[in-house]
Amino acid sequence: MPYSSSLTDKEGEIIEPLLPQKRRTRPPKWSKKILDGILYQLKNGCNWCDLPKDLPPYSTVFWHDKQWRAEGVIENMMFTLHGRVREQVKKKPVDNSSAD
């Protein structure tokens, strides 16, 4: 795990099903790495073009961030993970219908 914002393999396994599946026959090449790039940018507040070179190209990371936000993927991911944490600590689930 090269950066403090990087996902562990276990975290990647939890989040992977929440990411949109590529519509082509090949699986996404960089799903977890793209999310690592988004998290790196959020944590460090850097410009997209200043992402480390071992992450996917910044244009790819930026494009996916923009698409996933527009499609509600990031919001759905946060809501789903929040619900799982509430289940683990035995709290009632939050009703998401009022957020619309």
ROBAVO-131514 format. One record per residue: x, y, z of N, C-alpha, C, O, CB in turn. Coordinates in steps of 0.05 Angstrom, whole numbers, plus 32768, in hexadecimal, padded with zeros to 4 digits. Glycine has a CB too. Layout:
% ROBAVO-131514
((X Y Z) (X Y Z) (X Y Z) (X Y Z) (X Y Z)),
...
END
This chain:
% ROBAVO-131514
((8011 7FE9 8000) (8000 8000 8000) (8012 8019 8000) (801D 8020 8015) (7FEC 8000 8019)),
((8015 8025 7FE9) (8029 803B 7FE7) (8021 8055 7FF4) (8033 8064 7FFD) (802E 8040 7FCB)),
((8008 805B 7FF6) (7FFF 8075 8002) (7FEB 8071 8018) (7FDD 805C 8019) (7FF3 8087 7FEC)),
((7FEA 8083 802B) (7FD7 8080 8041) (7FBA 8081 8038) (7FA9 8077 8046) (7FDC 8096 8056)),
((7FB5 808C 8020) (7F9A 808D 8016) (7F93 8074 8005) (7F7C 8071 7FFD) (7F96 80A6 8005)),
((7FA7 8063 8000) (7FA2 804B 7FEF) (7F91 8037 7FFE) (7F92 8034 8017) (7FBD 803E 7FE7)),
((7F81 8028 7FEE) (7F70 8014 7FFA) (7F80 7FFA 7FFE) (7F92 7FF4 7FEE) (7F58 800E 7FE7)),
((7F7A 7FEC 8014) (7F87 7FD2 8018) (7F78 7FBE 8005) (7F64 7FC5 7FFA) (7F85 7FC9 8036)),
((7F83 7FA6 8002) (7F76 7F92 7FF1) (7F5B 7F8B 7FFC) (7F48 7F88 7FED) (7F88 7F79 7FF0)),
((7F58 7F8A 8017) (7F3F 7F84 8023) (7F2A 7F9A 801E) (7F13 7F94 8017) (7F42 7F80 8042)),
((7F33 7FB3 8020) (7F21 7FC9 801A) (7F19 7FC9 7FFD) (7F02 7FCF 7FF6) (7F2E 7FE4 8022)),
((7F2C 7FC3 7FEC) (7F26 7FC1 7FCF) (7F11 7FAC 7FC9) (7F00 7FB0 7FB8) (7F40 7FBB 7FC0)),
((7F13 7F95 7FD7) (7EFF 7F80 7FD3) (7EE3 7F89 7FDB) (7ECF 7F81 7FCE) (7F07 7F67 7FE3)),
((7EE1 7F99 7FF0) (7EC7 7FA3 7FF9) (7EBC 7FB7 7FE6) (7EA4 7FB7 7FE0) (7ECA 7FAF 8015)),
((7ECD 7FC9 7FDB) (7EC4 7FDF 7FCA) (7EC0 7FD7 7FAD) (7EAF 7FE2 7F9F) (7ED8 7FF6 7FCC)),
((7ECF 7FC3 7FA4) (7ECE 7FBB 7F87) (7EB2 7FB7 7F7D) (7EAB 7FC1 7F67) (7EDF 7FA2 7F83)),
((7EA0 7FA8 7F8B) (7E85 7FA4 7F81) (7E75 7FBD 7F7F) (7E60 7FBE 7F71) (7E77 7F8F 7F92)),
((7E7D 7FD2 7F8D) (7E6E 7FEB 7F8D) (7E75 7FFD 7F75) (7E67 8011 7F6F) (7E72 7FFA 7FA7)),
((7E8B 7FF7 7F68) (7E94 8006 7F51) (7E85 7FFD 7F38) (7E7F 7FE5 7F36) (7EB3 8004 7F4D)),
((7E80 800F 7F25) (7E72 8007 7F0D) (7E84 7FF3 7EFD) (7E9C 7FF6 7EFC) (7E6B 801F 7EFB)),
((7E77 7FE0 7EF1) (7E85 7FCC 7EE1) (7E88 7FD7 7EC5) (7E76 7FE4 7EBA) (7E76 7FB1 7EE0)),
((7E9F 7FD3 7EB9) (7EA4 7FDC 7E9E) (7E92 7FCD 7E8B) (7E8D 7FB5 7E8F) (7EC2 7FD7 7E97)),
((7E88 7FDA 7E77) (7E74 7FCE 7E65) (7E81 7FBD 7E50) (7E73 7FB0 7E40) (7E64 7FE4 7E59)),
((7E9B 7FBD 7E4E) (7EA9 7FAD 7E3A) (7EAE 7F91 7E45) (7EA8 7F8B 7E5B) (7EC4 7FBB 7E32)),
((7EBA 7F81 7E34) (7EBF 7F65 7E3C) (7ED7 7F63 7E4F) (7ED8 7F50 7E5F) (7EC4 7F55 7E23)),
((7EE9 7F76 7E4E) (7F00 7F75 7E60) (7EF9 7F81 7E7B) (7EEB 7F95 7E7C) (7F19 7F83 7E54)),
((7F04 7F76 7E91) (7EFF 7F82 7EAB) (7F0E 7F9C 7EAD) (7F22 7FA0 7EA0) (7F07 7F6F 7EC2)),
((7F04 7FAE 7EBF) (7F13 7FC8 7EC3) (7F30 7FC3 7ECB) (7F35 7FB3 7EDD) (7F04 7FDA 7ED7)),
((7F42 7FD0 7EBE) (7F5E 7FCC 7EC3) (7F67 7FD9 7EDD) (7F78 7FCE 7EEB) (7F6F 7FD6 7EAB)),
((7F5B 7FF0 7EE3) (7F65 8000 7EF9) (7F51 8007 7F0E) (7F55 801B 7F1C) (7F71 8018 7EEE)),
((7F3B 7FFA 7F11) (7F25 8003 7F23) (7F30 800B 7F3F) (7F2B 8022 7F47) (7F11 7FED 7F27)),
((7F3E 7FF9 7F4C) (7F48 8000 7F67) (7F5D 8016 7F66) (7F5D 8028 7F77) (7F54 7FE7 7F74)),
((7F6E 8015 7F52) (7F82 802A 7F4F) (7F76 8045 7F49) (7F80 805A 7F52) (7F96 8023 7F38)),
((7F60 8046 7F39) (7F52 805F 7F34) (7F47 806A 7F4E) (7F4A 8082 7F53) (7F3C 805B 7F1F)),
((7F3B 8059 7F5E) (7F30 8062 7F77) (7F47 806B 7F8A) (7F43 807F 7F98) (7F20 804B 7F85)),
((7F5D 805D 7F89) (7F75 8066 7F98) (7F7D 8082 7F90) (7F84 8093 7FA0) (7F8C 8053 7F95)),
((7F7C 8088 7F76) (7F83 80A2 7F6B) (7F70 80B8 7F75) (7F78 80CE 7F7C) (7F84 80A2 7F4D)),
((7F56 80B1 7F75) (7F42 80C4 7F7E) (7F46 80CA 7F9C) (7F46 80E1 7FA5) (7F25 80B9 7F7A)),
((7F4B 80B5 7FAC) (7F4F 80B8 7FC8) (7F69 80C8 7FCE) (7F6A 80D8 7FE1) (7F50 809D 7FD6)),
((7F7E 80C3 7FBE) (7F97 80D1 7FC1) (7F92 80EF 7FBD) (7F9B 80FF 7FCD) (7FAC 80C6 7FAE)),
((7F84 80F6 7FA8) (7F7F 8112 7FA1) (7F6E 811F 7FB7) (7F73 8135 7FC0) (7F70 8115 7F86)),
((7F5A 8111 7FC1) (7F49 811C 7FD6) (7F58 8120 7FF0) (7F55 8135 7FFD) (7F31 8109 7FDC)),
((7F69 810D 7FF7) (7F77 810F 8010) (7F8D 8124 800F) (7F91 8133 8023) (7F84 80F4 8017)),
((7F9B 8126 7FF9) (7FB1 8139 7FF7) (7FAA 8154 7FEB) (7FBA 8167 7FED) (7FC7 812C 7FE7)),
((7F93 8156 7FDF) (7F8B 8170 7FD4) (7F9C 8179 7FBD) (7F9E 8191 7FB8) (7F8A 8184 7FE9)),
((7FA9 8166 7FAF) (7FBB 816E 7F99) (7FAB 8172 7F80) (7F94 816A 7F7E) (7FD1 8158 7F96)),
((7FB8 817E 7F6C) (7FAC 817F 7F51) (7FAC 8163 7F46) (7FBC 8152 7F4C) (7FBC 8193 7F3F)),
((7F98 815F 7F34) (7F96 8144 7F28) (7FB0 813D 7F19) (7FB9 8126 7F1A) (7F7F 8143 7F14)),
((7FBC 8151 7F0C) (7FD5 814B 7EFD) (7FED 8145 7F0E) (8002 813D 7F04) (7FDB 8162 7EEA)),
((7FEA 8149 7F29) (8000 8143 7F3B) (7FFE 8127 7F49) (800C 8122 7F5C) (8001 8158 7F51)),
((7FEC 8117 7F3E) (7FEA 80FB 7F49) (8004 80ED 7F44) (8011 80F1 7F30) (7FD2 80EC 7F3D)),
((800C 80DB 7F57) (8024 80CC 7F53) (8023 80BB 7F39) (800D 80B3 7F31) (8029 80B9 7F6B)),
((8039 80B6 7F2D) (803B 80A9 7F14) (8034 808B 7F16) (802F 807E 7F01) (8056 80AC 7F08)),
((8035 807F 7F2E) (802E 8063 7F30) (8010 805E 7F32) (8007 8047 7F33) (803B 8057 7F48)),
((8000 8074 7F32) (7FE3 8072 7F2F) (7FDC 8075 7F12) (7FED 807D 7F02) (7FD5 8087 7F41)),
((7FC3 806E 7F0A) (7FBB 8072 7EEE) (7FBF 808F 7EE6) (7FC1 80A1 7EF7) (7F9E 8069 7EEA)),
((7FC0 8095 7ECC) (7FC3 80B0 7EC3) (7FAD 80C2 7ECF) (7F96 80BA 7ED3) (7FC1 80B2 7EA4)),
((7FB5 80DB 7ED6) (7FA3 80ED 7EE4) (7F8A 80F2 7ED4) (7F74 80F6 7EDF) (7FB1 8107 7EEA)),
((7F8C 80F2 7EB9) (7F74 80F7 7EA9) (7F60 80E0 7EAC) (7F48 80E5 7EAC) (7F7C 80FA 7E8B)),
((7F6A 80C8 7EAF) (7F58 80B1 7EB3) (7F4B 80B2 7ECF) (7F33 80AE 7ED1) (7F68 8096 7EB1)),
((7F5B 80B9 7EE3) (7F50 80BB 7EFE) (7F3B 80D1 7F00) (7F26 80CE 7F0B) (7F67 80BF 7F13)),
((7F42 80E8 7EF4) (7F2F 80FF 7EF5) (7F15 80F8 7EE6) (7F00 80FF 7EF0) (7F3D 8118 7EE8)),
((7F18 80EC 7ECF) (7F00 80E5 7EBF) (7EEE 80D2 7ECE) (7ED5 80D7 7ECF) (7F08 80D8 7EA4)),
((7EF9 80BE 7EDB) (7EE9 80AB 7EEB) (7EDC 80B9 7F03) (7EC5 80B3 7F0A) (7EFA 8093 7EF4)),
((7EEB 80CA 7F10) (7EE0 80D9 7F27) (7EC8 80E9 7F1E) (7EB3 80E9 7F2B) (7EF6 80EB 7F34)),
((7ECB 80F7 7F08) (7EB5 8107 7EFE) (7E9D 80F6 7EF6) (7E86 80FD 7EFD) (7EBF 8117 7EE5)),
((7EA2 80E0 7EE8) (7E8C 80CE 7EE0) (7E7E 80C1 7EF8) (7E66 80C1 7EF9) (7E97 80B8 7ECD)),
((7E8E 80B7 7F0A) (7E83 80A9 7F21) (7E73 80BC 7F33) (7E5E 80B4 7F3E) (7E99 809C 7F32)),
((7E7C 80D4 7F36) (7E6C 80E8 7F45) (7E52 80EF 7F37) (7E3D 80F0 7F44) (7E7C 8101 7F4A)),
((7E53 80F3 7F1D) (7E3B 80F9 7F0E) (7E26 80E2 7F0E) (7E0E 80E7 7F0F) (7E42 8100 7EF1)),
((7E30 80CA 7F0E) (7E1F 80B2 7F0F) (7E16 80AB 7F2B) (7E05 8099 7F2E) (7E2D 809B 7F02)),
((7E20 80B8 7F3F) (7E19 80B2 7F5B) (7E28 809B 7F67) (7E20 8091 7F7C) (7DFC 80AD 7F5C)),
((7E3C 8091 7F59) (7E4C 807A 7F63) (7E59 8080 7F7E) (7E58 806F 7F90) (7E61 8072 7F4E)),
((7E66 8097 7F80) (7E74 809E 7F99) (7E60 80A0 7FB0) (7E65 8096 7FC6) (7E84 80B8 7F95)),
((7E4A 80AE 7FAB) (7E35 80B1 7FC0) (7E2A 8096 7FC8) (7E26 8091 7FE0) (7E1F 80C4 7FB6)),
((7E24 8085 7FB5) (7E1A 806A 7FBB) (7E2E 805A 7FCA) (7E27 804B 7FDD) (7E12 805C 7FA1)),
((7E47 805C 7FC3) (7E5C 804E 7FD1) (7E5D 8057 7FEF) (7E5F 8046 8001) (7E78 8053 7FC4)),
((7E5D 8071 7FF3) (7E5D 807C 800E) (7E45 8072 801E) (7E48 806A 8035) (7E5F 809B 800E)),
((7E2D 8073 8012) (7E15 806B 8020) (7E16 804D 8027) (7E0F 8045 803D) (7DFC 8071 800F)),
((7E1F 803D 8014) (7E20 8020 8018) (7E34 8019 802F) (7E2E 800A 8041) (7E28 8012 7FFF)),
((7E4C 8025 802E) (7E60 8020 8042) (7E57 802A 805D) (7E5D 801D 8072) (7E7B 802D 803A)),
((7E4A 8041 805E) (7E40 804C 8077) (7E2B 8039 8083) (7E2B 8034 809B) (7E33 8068 8073)),
((7E1A 802E 8072) (7E06 801A 807B) (7E13 8001 8087) (7E09 7FF7 809B) (7DF4 8013 8065)),
((7E28 7FF8 807A) (7E36 7FE0 8084) (7E43 7FE5 809F) (7E42 7FD4 80B1) (7E4C 7FD7 8070)),
((7E4E 7FFD 80A2) (7E5A 8003 80BC) (7E45 8005 80D2) (7E49 7FFB 80E8) (7E6A 801E 80BA)),
((7E2E 8011 80CB) (7E18 8013 80DF) (7E0E 7FF7 80E7) (7E07 7FF2 80FE) (7E00 8023 80D3)),
((7E0D 7FE5 80D3) (7E05 7FC9 80D9) (7E19 7FBC 80ED) (7E11 7FAF 8100) (7E04 7FB8 80BF)),
((7E33 7FC1 80E8) (7E48 7FB5 80F9) (7E46 7FBE 8116) (7E4C 7FAF 8128) (7E63 7FBB 80ED)),
((7E3F 7FD8 8119) (7E3D 7FE2 8135) (7E20 7FE1 813F) (7E19 7FEC 8154) (7E47 7FFF 8135)),
((7E0F 7FD1 8130) (7DF4 7FCC 8139) (7DE3 7FE5 813C) (7DD4 7FE7 8150) (7DF4 7FBC 8152)),
((7DE5 7FF7 8129) (7DD4 800E 8129) (7DBF 800B 8112) (7DC4 7FFC 80FF) (7DE4 8029 8125)),
((7DA9 8019 8115) (7D95 8018 8100) (7D9F 8024 80E6) (7DAE 8038 80E7) (7D7B 8026 8109)),
((7D97 8019 80CF) (7D9F 8025 80B5) (7D93 8041 80B2) (7D7E 8047 80BC) (7D97 8012 809E)),
((7DA1 8051 80A3) (7D98 806C 809D) (7D86 806A 8084) (7D8D 805C 8071) (7DAF 8080 8099)),
((7D70 8078 8084) (7D5E 8079 806D) (7D69 808C 8058) (7D6C 80A4 805E) (7D40 8081 8075)),
((7D6F 8082 8040) (7D7A 8093 802B) (7D65 80A0 801A) (7D6C 80B1 800A) (7D8C 8082 801A)),
((7D4C 8099 801E) (7D37 80A4 800D) (7D33 80C2 8011) (7D2A 80D0 7FFF) (7D1D 8096 8012)),
((7D3A 80CD 8028) (7D37 80E9 802E) (7D4D 80F9 8021) (7D4B 8112 8020) (7D37 80EE 804B)),
((7D62 80EC 8017) (7D79 80FB 800A) (7D72 8104 7FEE) (7D7F 8115 7FE3) (7D91 80E9 800A)),
((7D5D 80F8 7FE2) (7D56 80FF 7FC6) (7D48 8119 7FC4) (7D41 8122 7FAE) (7D44 80EB 7FBA)),
END
